[in-house]
Amino acid sequence: MATSNASIPTRPLPHPSSLGEAVRAVIDSNRADGYPPNRFVGVTQDGLAPNLLGVCSDLINSGETLEWLERALQDHPTLLTIEDFVCCYGSSWGFNAATVQAACDRAAYFNQLAGHTRYA
């Protein structure tokens, strides 16, 4: 159940020039918010994974990843996710339409869980 975090301001979504830059922005933002993104760092190899597009697609379409993020948002309602970026920029980075839609659906769900619009 979402709590009301209406007093938390919406943050501007950064404008990364590449998927790797977006992954590093997620990592940096998560750490700044006090959330250790250890699994994300490991699976994306800090944004340097040879098949970063496939890795991120798998994360976005994974139920296990959704479970991690649901728990993380309980304590970190400003958490930035790769879904936030893929929803906005995924088509230009080569993500298929289904994955971009899944990212948008998840980002909206994460806003609902956080009780406010996290990024715009």
Backbone torsions as a table, in degrees:
resi	resn	phi	psi	omega
1	MET	NA	133.3	-178.2
2	ALA	-77.3	142.1	172.5
3	THR	-100.6	163.5	-178.9
4	SER	-86.1	116.5	176.2
5	ASN	-119.7	36.4	-175.4
6	ALA	-60.1	-22.3	-179.8
7	SER	-79.1	-10.5	177.7
8	ILE	-80.8	121.5	-177.8
9	PRO	-70.3	149.2	173.7
10	THR	-69.3	132.4	179.1
11	ARG	-92.1	149.6	175.2
12	PRO	-73.9	134.3	176.3
13	LEU	-74.0	124.4	177.9
14	PRO	-59.9	162.3	-179.7
15	HIS	-113.5	78.3	-179.6
16	PRO	-70.9	150.7	-179.3
17	SER	-90.4	-7.1	-179.0
18	SER	-155.8	165.5	176.7
19	LEU	-62.9	-41.2	178.3
20	GLY	-59.8	-41.1	178.0
21	GLU	-65.8	-37.6	177.5
22	ALA	-64.0	-43.8	179.0
23	VAL	-60.1	-44.7	179.3
24	ARG	-65.8	-34.5	177.0
25	ALA	-65.0	-40.1	176.5
26	VAL	-61.6	-47.3	-178.7
27	ILE	-60.4	-49.5	-178.7
28	ASP	-62.6	-43.1	-179.5
29	SER	-65.9	-43.6	179.4
30	ASN	-60.1	-45.7	179.6
31	ARG	-62.9	-41.7	178.8
32	ALA	-62.6	-30.2	178.5
33	ASP	-86.2	2.7	178.0
34	GLY	84.8	12.7	178.2
35	TYR	-106.0	121.3	179.4
36	PRO	-82.5	108.7	-176.7
37	PRO	-84.7	50.2	-171.9
38	ASN	-59.1	-45.1	179.9
39	ARG	-63.7	-43.6	-179.2
40	PHE	-63.5	-43.6	177.6
41	VAL	-59.4	-45.6	-177.2
42	GLY	-65.1	-49.4	-175.8
43	VAL	-70.2	-31.5	178.8
44	THR	-91.0	-2.9	-176.1
45	GLN	52.2	46.3	178.8
46	ASP	59.7	32.4	179.7
47	GLY	87.1	5.5	-175.9
48	LEU	-113.9	11.8	-180.0
49	ALA	-58.6	138.8	-177.5
50	PRO	-58.9	-33.3	178.7
51	ASN	-117.2	60.1	-174.1
52	LEU	-60.1	-36.9	178.3
53	LEU	-61.0	-47.3	178.9
54	GLY	-65.5	-40.8	178.8
55	VAL	-61.1	-47.9	-178.7
56	CYS	-68.4	-36.9	175.7
57	SER	-60.5	-44.2	179.1
58	ASP	-62.4	-41.5	179.1
59	LEU	-62.1	-44.6	-177.7
60	ILE	-65.7	-32.9	-176.8
61	ASN	-96.2	6.9	-176.5
62	SER	-95.8	130.5	174.5
63	GLY	-66.7	-33.7	179.3
64	GLU	-63.3	-42.3	177.9
65	THR	-62.0	-41.1	179.1
66	LEU	-59.1	-41.8	178.9
67	GLU	-61.7	-43.1	179.0
68	TRP	-60.5	-45.8	-175.3
69	LEU	-70.7	-34.7	175.9
70	GLU	-59.3	-45.3	179.1
71	ARG	-66.2	-43.0	-178.1
72	ALA	-63.2	-38.2	-178.5
73	LEU	-67.6	-21.9	177.5
74	GLN	-60.8	-40.8	-178.3
75	ASP	-101.4	-14.4	-176.1
76	HIS	-133.2	75.0	-173.6
77	PRO	-69.7	-3.7	176.7
78	THR	-105.9	13.0	-176.3
79	LEU	-56.0	126.9	174.0
80	LEU	-89.1	136.5	-179.0
81	THR	-125.6	161.5	176.3
82	ILE	-63.6	-28.0	177.3
83	GLU	-59.5	-38.3	179.0
84	ASP	-58.4	-43.3	179.8
85	PHE	-72.7	-44.8	-176.5
86	VAL	-65.2	-33.8	176.3
87	CYS	-59.1	-40.8	-177.3
88	CYS	-86.1	-40.7	-169.8
89	TYR	-118.2	-3.0	-171.4
90	GLY	-57.4	-38.7	-179.4
91	SER	-61.8	-39.4	-178.7
92	SER	-74.7	-16.9	178.2
93	TRP	-95.5	0.3	175.6
94	GLY	99.1	8.0	176.5
95	PHE	-71.8	145.3	177.6
96	ASN	-75.2	162.8	-174.6
97	ALA	-60.5	-36.9	-179.2
98	ALA	-65.4	-39.7	179.6
99	THR	-70.5	-39.4	176.4
100	VAL	-61.4	-42.9	178.7
101	GLN	-64.6	-41.8	177.8
102	ALA	-61.9	-39.4	178.3
103	ALA	-64.0	-42.4	179.0
104	CYS	-65.2	-42.2	178.8
105	ASP	-62.5	-43.1	179.4
106	ARG	-67.2	-43.0	179.9
107	ALA	-58.9	-42.0	177.5
108	ALA	-64.0	-41.6	177.8
109	TYR	-63.7	-41.3	178.7
110	PHE	-62.9	-38.4	175.7
111	ASN	-61.6	-41.3	178.9
112	GLN	-62.7	-45.9	178.5
113	LEU	-62.6	-39.4	-178.1
114	ALA	-74.9	-19.2	179.9
115	GLY	81.4	14.9	177.2
116	HIS	-167.2	165.5	174.1
117	THR	-76.8	115.6	-175.3
118	ARG	-75.7	-45.8	-175.0
119	TYR	-138.4	144.0	176.6
120	ALA	-145.1	NA	NA
